[in-house]
Amino acid sequence: MSAKSLQALLGSSPIVGVGSSGSRRLEPSEMDIAIVDSVFEKLKILFPVGAPKSEVEGTHKAEWLKTLAAQKIRDRDQVQYGLNRARSEVGERKYWPSPRQFCIWCLPCANDAGLPETEQAFREALKHYRTAASHSWTHEVVWLAMRETGNWMFSRGKKKDVFEVFTRNYDVLVRRFLAGEKFDIELPKALPPKVNIPTKPDDAKQNIALIRKRLDLRGSNDCN
């Protein structure tokens, strides 16, 4: 089999390491192995706790290639972006990331597109869901995530449950936005204030008389 670049290998079908019955299993090229080796070497420094043992490292690397393919991580720039995100990981994280987590790091995040991070978006939604129509939302995606989560959830649910549902909705909408999807929506307009205009006594009497006539009703003062 001729050597293929990582981009060509991950972009091919079937997914790396997963061949259909009777088909020849795709094997990673030397370039692919070198890239994954480099990623593992750097991640071991960044996240030393829980890194794969040498005796099972080959199995882990094969699974990482499959996951990268399934998550459409297809070029060196994406892998480098993931490493940069790993280096800037907030907090004192020391534990080895899963391949899925690394794939998430390889993809653009909300901040890259000018959207607020999830927690910031949630705080905005939590504060303004009651006045959604009059609030100037940071971004339409935040409003959409609030709407999909629902006013009932915000007003009745436990905060951690609301945050979980909102996060799921926001993540989906952010991914769609980053993929270039346009949301053809209009933010809700504020409703006009309710105005009550009392009916004049004479007009009210006439209206009652008309209703009684139409329904053939008689009052206590009506004559036979």
Secondary structure in CASP SS format (residue, H / E / C, confidence):
PFRMAT SS
TARGET T0000
AUTHOR 0000-0000-0000
METHOD secondary structure of the structure
MODEL  1
M C 1.00
S C 1.00
A C 1.00
K C 1.00
S C 1.00
L H 1.00
Q H 1.00
A H 1.00
L H 1.00
L H 1.00
G H 1.00
S C 1.00
S C 1.00
P C 1.00
I C 1.00
V C 1.00
G C 1.00
V C 1.00
G C 1.00
S C 1.00
S C 1.00
G C 1.00
S C 1.00
R C 1.00
R C 1.00
L C 1.00
E C 1.00
P C 1.00
S C 1.00
E H 1.00
M H 1.00
D H 1.00
I H 1.00
A H 1.00
I H 1.00
V H 1.00
D H 1.00
S H 1.00
V H 1.00
F H 1.00
E H 1.00
K H 1.00
L H 1.00
K H 1.00
I H 1.00
L H 1.00
F C 1.00
P C 1.00
V E 1.00
G C 1.00
A C 1.00
P C 1.00
K C 1.00
S C 1.00
E C 1.00
V C 1.00
E H 1.00
G H 1.00
T H 1.00
H H 1.00
K H 1.00
A H 1.00
E H 1.00
W H 1.00
L H 1.00
K H 1.00
T H 1.00
L H 1.00
A H 1.00
A H 1.00
Q C 1.00
K C 1.00
I C 1.00
R C 1.00
D C 1.00
R H 1.00
D H 1.00
Q H 1.00
V H 1.00
Q H 1.00
Y H 1.00
G H 1.00
L H 1.00
N H 1.00
R H 1.00
A H 1.00
R H 1.00
S C 1.00
E C 1.00
V C 1.00
G C 1.00
E C 1.00
R C 1.00
K C 1.00
Y E 1.00
W C 1.00
P C 1.00
S C 1.00
P H 1.00
R H 1.00
Q H 1.00
F H 1.00
C H 1.00
I H 1.00
W H 1.00
C H 1.00
L C 1.00
P C 1.00
C C 1.00
A H 1.00
N H 1.00
D H 1.00
A H 1.00
G C 1.00
L C 1.00
P C 1.00
E C 1.00
T H 1.00
E H 1.00
Q H 1.00
A H 1.00
F H 1.00
R H 1.00
E H 1.00
A H 1.00
L H 1.00
K H 1.00
H H 1.00
Y H 1.00
R H 1.00
T H 1.00
A C 1.00
A C 1.00
S C 1.00
H C 1.00
S C 1.00
W C 1.00
T C 1.00
H C 1.00
E H 1.00
V H 1.00
V H 1.00
W H 1.00
L H 1.00
A H 1.00
M H 1.00
R H 1.00
E H 1.00
T H 1.00
G C 1.00
N H 1.00
W H 1.00
M H 1.00
F H 1.00
S H 1.00
R H 1.00
G C 1.00
K C 1.00
K H 1.00
K H 1.00
D H 1.00
V H 1.00
F H 1.00
E H 1.00
V H 1.00
F H 1.00
T H 1.00
R H 1.00
N H 1.00
Y H 1.00
D H 1.00
V H 1.00
L H 1.00
V H 1.00
R H 1.00
R H 1.00
F H 1.00
L H 1.00
A C 1.00
G C 1.00
E C 1.00
K C 1.00
F C 1.00
D C 1.00
I C 1.00
E C 1.00
L C 1.00
P C 1.00
K C 1.00
A C 1.00
L C 1.00
P C 1.00
P C 1.00
K C 1.00
V C 1.00
N C 1.00
I C 1.00
P C 1.00
T C 1.00
K C 1.00
P H 1.00
D H 1.00
D H 1.00
A H 1.00
K H 1.00
Q H 1.00
N H 1.00
I H 1.00
A H 1.00
L H 1.00
I H 1.00
R H 1.00
K H 1.00
R H 1.00
L C 1.00
D C 1.00
L C 1.00
R C 1.00
G C 1.00
S C 1.00
N C 1.00
D C 1.00
C C 1.00
N C 1.00
END
